[in-house]
Amino acid sequence: MAEEELLNIVVDTCVTKGGKLIIPAFSVGRTQEIVFSLNNFFNEGKLPKIDIFVDSPLAVNATAVFRMHPECFNKNFSDVMEKDPDPFGFDGLHYINKVEDSKKLNDHKKPCVIISASGMMEAGRVKHHLANNISDPKNTILIVGYCAPTTLGARIGRGDREVSIFGIVHEVKAEVKKIESFSGHGDYKEMISFISCQDKNALSKIYIVHGEYETQKKYVSTLVAEGFKNIEIPAKGQEYNL
């Protein structure tokens, strides 16, 4: 399971190696899912006694919104809240808003976990954390979602030994790990199930606008096999009147 794999990586990085675990994560959804998992490990007494930092103003604000709407949580969240009223808070968890507090993490010498946006590592505070930690073999970069092929996240994920961050070339000596099952995107079966809520014959057109081209073509074939018609992959710059 993704949660157990996450715990193993935390223990290996922060306890065994004594390093920092950098988790680039999207601010809405993915960050809260990871924090929720870490919260459960804390409640179970499995989480090492280390600092966990959520360094993203958007993630901090989004988490506050999540807290305001427990009626939207699924059964897993609701079950946890019967014993823990705050699934997004535990001892050792720190939410960071201010830039100066984010910069202080560069001087944080103890093992810790830093969760920061953006997930594809193309922007945001996570780039600073990568620049400061990617060349230390004690550290780990954990990729928990899809990274488009041309992004910094993709280059790190495919094993490039050197990457440019803010115009400076850094050696990638930190260990790079992936947990793809944390991805927040629906798979093709879920999307077909969603589309199937409508009358197939009433759909005048289906446009495939997300994903890489080869994947789009495969998905078109899958939709055709499911009985859908009039499916199109728009070309770059093509315009439509809807």
C-alpha positions in Angstrom: 0.0 0.0 0.0 1.1 3.6 -0.7 0.8 4.5 3.0 3.1 1.8 4.2 5.6 2.6 1.5 5.5 6.2 2.6 6.2 5.2 6.2 9.1 3.0 5.1 10.6 5.9 3.1 10.2 8.3 6.1 12.0 5.8 8.4 14.7 5.0 5.9 15.5 8.6 5.2 15.0 10.3 8.5 16.1 7.5 10.9 18.4 5.2 9.1 20.2 7.8 6.9 19.5 10.8 9.2 18.5 12.9 6.2 15.7 15.1 4.9 12.8 13.8 2.9 11.6 16.3 0.3 8.1 15.6 -1.0 7.0 17.9 -3.9 3.2 17.8 -3.8 0.3 19.8 -5.2 -1.2 22.1 -2.6 -4.8 21.0 -2.9 -5.6 17.3 -2.4 -2.3 15.6 -2.6 -0.7 17.5 0.4 -3.7 16.8 2.6 -3.7 13.1 1.6 -0.1 12.8 2.7 -0.6 14.7 5.9 -3.6 12.5 6.7 -1.5 9.4 6.2 1.3 10.8 8.5 -1.3 11.8 11.1 -2.6 8.2 11.1 1.0 6.9 11.6 1.4 9.3 14.5 -1.8 8.1 16.1 -0.6 4.5 15.8 2.8 5.3 17.3 4.6 4.4 14.1 5.8 7.9 13.0 9.4 8.7 14.1 9.8 11.8 16.4 10.8 14.2 13.6 9.5 17.5 12.4 7.1 17.6 9.5 6.9 20.9 7.6 4.1 21.8 5.1 5.8 24.7 3.3 3.2 26.2 0.9 0.9 29.1 1.6 -1.8 27.7 -0.7 -1.5 24.2 1.0 -1.9 25.9 4.4 -5.0 27.8 3.3 -6.5 24.8 1.5 -6.0 22.6 4.6 -7.9 25.2 6.6 -10.8 24.9 4.1 -10.7 21.1 4.4 -11.0 21.4 8.2 -14.1 23.6 7.8 -16.0 21.0 5.8 -15.9 17.6 7.5 -19.2 16.8 5.9 -17.3 16.3 2.6 -14.9 13.7 4.0 -15.2 10.1 2.9 -15.8 7.2 5.4 -12.1 6.7 6.0 -11.7 10.3 7.2 -14.9 10.2 9.2 -13.9 7.0 11.0 -10.6 8.6 12.0 -12.4 11.7 13.2 -14.4 9.7 15.7 -11.1 9.3 17.7 -9.1 12.2 16.3 -11.0 15.5 15.7 -8.1 17.0 13.7 -6.8 14.6 11.0 -4.5 17.4 9.7 -2.7 18.2 12.9 -0.3 16.3 15.3 2.7 17.0 17.4 5.7 17.8 15.2 3.6 19.0 12.2 4.3 22.6 11.3 2.5 24.7 8.7 4.6 27.5 7.1 3.3 30.6 5.5 6.0 33.3 5.9 8.9 33.4 3.5 11.4 33.9 6.3 10.2 30.8 8.0 10.6 28.9 4.8 14.2 30.1 4.4 15.0 29.0 7.9 14.5 25.4 6.8 17.8 25.7 4.8 19.5 25.8 8.2 17.4 23.0 9.8 20.1 20.3 10.4 17.9 17.6 12.0 16.2 14.9 10.0 12.7 16.1 8.8 10.1 15.9 6.2 9.4 18.9 3.9 6.1 18.8 1.9 6.1 21.7 -0.6 4.6 22.7 -3.9 4.7 22.4 -6.8 4.2 18.8 -7.5 6.1 18.9 -10.9 8.9 20.9 -9.3 8.6 23.7 -11.9 7.8 26.5 -9.5 7.1 27.4 -5.9 9.2 26.9 -2.7 10.0 23.3 -3.4 12.6 24.4 -6.0 14.6 26.1 -3.2 14.4 23.0 -1.0 15.6 20.9 -4.0 18.5 23.2 -4.7 19.6 23.0 -1.1 19.1 19.2 -0.6 19.4 17.4 -3.9 23.1 16.9 -3.8 23.2 15.2 -0.3 23.1 11.4 -0.5 21.5 11.3 3.0 18.4 12.9 1.6 15.5 11.6 -0.5 13.3 13.2 -3.1 9.9 11.5 -3.1 7.7 11.9 -6.3 4.0 11.3 -5.5 2.3 12.3 -8.7 2.6 12.7 -12.4 5.3 15.0 -13.9 4.9 16.1 -17.5 7.9 15.0 -19.7 9.6 18.4 -19.9 9.4 19.3 -16.2 12.2 19.3 -13.6 10.2 16.6 -11.8 10.3 14.4 -14.9 14.1 14.9 -15.3 14.7 14.0 -11.7 12.3 11.0 -11.9 13.9 9.5 -14.9 17.3 9.5 -13.3 19.2 12.5 -14.7 22.4 12.8 -12.7 22.5 16.6 -13.1 19.7 19.1 -13.2 19.5 22.9 -13.5 17.7 24.7 -10.8 17.5 28.5 -11.0 20.2 28.4 -13.7 22.6 26.5 -11.5 23.6 22.9 -12.3 23.2 20.5 -9.3 24.4 16.9 -9.0 21.5 14.6 -8.1 23.1 12.6 -5.2 19.9 12.3 -3.1 17.9 9.1 -3.5 14.9 9.4 -5.7 11.8 7.4 -4.9 8.3 7.3 -6.5 4.9 6.4 -5.1 2.6 6.6 -8.1 -0.5 5.3 -6.3 -0.8 8.7 -4.4 -1.8 10.3 -7.8 -5.0 12.2 -7.5 -6.1 11.7 -11.1 -9.0 9.4 -12.0 -8.0 6.4 -14.1 -9.6 5.7 -17.5 -12.2 3.3 -16.0 -13.3 6.0 -13.5 -13.6 8.6 -16.3 -15.6 6.2 -18.5 -17.9 5.5 -15.5 -18.4 9.3 -15.2 -19.2 9.8 -18.9 -21.5 6.8 -18.8 -23.8 8.7 -16.5 -25.1 10.4 -19.6 -27.0 9.0 -22.6 -24.3 8.0 -25.1 -26.6 8.8 -28.0 -27.2 12.3 -26.6 -23.6 13.3 -26.6 -22.9 15.3 -29.7 -19.1 15.4 -29.2 -16.4 14.3 -26.9 -13.1 16.2 -26.8 -9.9 14.6 -25.4 -7.8 17.5 -24.2 -5.7 16.1 -21.4 -2.6 13.8 -21.4 0.1 13.0 -23.9 -0.9 12.3 -27.5 -0.2 8.6 -27.6 -2.2 8.1 -24.4 -5.0 10.2 -25.9 -5.2 8.0 -28.9 -5.4 4.8 -26.8 -8.2 6.4 -24.7 -10.2 7.3 -27.9 -10.0 3.6 -28.9 -11.2 2.6 -25.4 -14.1 5.0 -25.6 -15.1 3.7 -29.1 -15.0 0.1 -27.8 -17.4 1.3 -25.0 -19.9 2.6 -27.6 -19.1 6.3 -27.6 -19.0 8.2 -30.9 -17.9 11.5 -32.3 -14.6 11.7 -30.4 -11.9 14.2 -31.3 -8.4 15.2 -30.1 -8.1 18.9 -30.8 -4.9 20.1 -32.5 -2.9 22.9 -30.9 -4.4 26.3 -31.7 -7.7 24.7 -33.1 -10.8 26.6 -32.1 -14.4 25.5 -31.6 -17.7 27.1 -31.0 -19.5 25.2 -28.3 
